[in-house]
Amino acid sequence: MTYRLLRLILSLVAYVTLRPQVVGLHNVPRRGPVILASNHLSFLDSILIPLVVPRQVTFIAKAEYFTGRGIKGRISRWFFTTMGNIPVDRDDPRAGQRSLEDALRVLEGGGAFGIYPEGTRSRDGRLHPGRTGVAWLALAAHTPVVPVALIGTDKVQPVGRRLPRPMRGGVQVRFGAPIDPSHQLTAGARPAQVRRELTDHVMTSIRHMSGQELAGR
């Protein structure tokens, strides 16, 4: 109930201030496990995607959002916990693998998990190479990957800006056709090769929708 109320309030604010244009939402299944793999331009991305998708989407969030002190810390912890985010300690040498294990549990429970294959926000607006964790997750969970392209969120809240600003024309959220990881499997193919090819497939789909310049290999 708390999640639905918070989502309703944030949705109203988002649709008034950001005026998001959503394309291809029918590609996101209403139930069952699914991975939403998106480009990453702004802090807003992890908030915007769950607001436009008609089901709860779980993201990984840095542990600092859950450990702050004082009123600000309590509000932050309540917000990210209510939104269903999973904390990860980035100083932990196994943080990446722990994140994938947490994501796998979400998918095994029939949930939707959001991931940024680039690994971090793009600071130059270009699309950077995807890391193969998204492919590992899709293959391990036998789960389709829906590519997501965000356009304009870096203009609303650029890296380093604390508060978003209104943007004429709004932002766009585009959902591509689901990618079945089993189609990437071929006899004799090495696991690392399969993961790389599947990841590249996802990133190519994101680029076609976002129109971003590639940052190179």
Sequence and secondary structure as in RCSB ss.txt:
>XXXX:A:sequence
MTYRLLRLILSLVAYVTLRPQVVGLHNVPRRGPVILASNHLSFLDSILIPLVVPRQVTFIAKAEYFTGRGIKGRI
SRWFFTTMGNIPVDRDDPRAGQRSLEDALRVLEGGGAFGIYPEGTRSRDGRLHPGRTGVAWLALAAHTPVVPVAL
IGTDKVQPVGRRLPRPMRGGVQVRFGAPIDPSHQLTAGARPAQVRRELTDHVMTSIRHMSGQELAGR
>XXXX:A:secstr
 HHHHHHHHHHHHHHHHT  EEE GGGS SSS EEEEE    TTHHHHHHHHSSS EE EEETHHHH  HHHHHH
HHHHHHHTT EEE TTSTTHHHHHHHHHHHHHHTT EEEE TTSS  SSSSB    THHHHHHHHHT  EEEEEE
ESHHHHS TT SS    TT  EEEE   B GGGG  TT  HHHHHHHHHHHHHHHHHHHH   B   
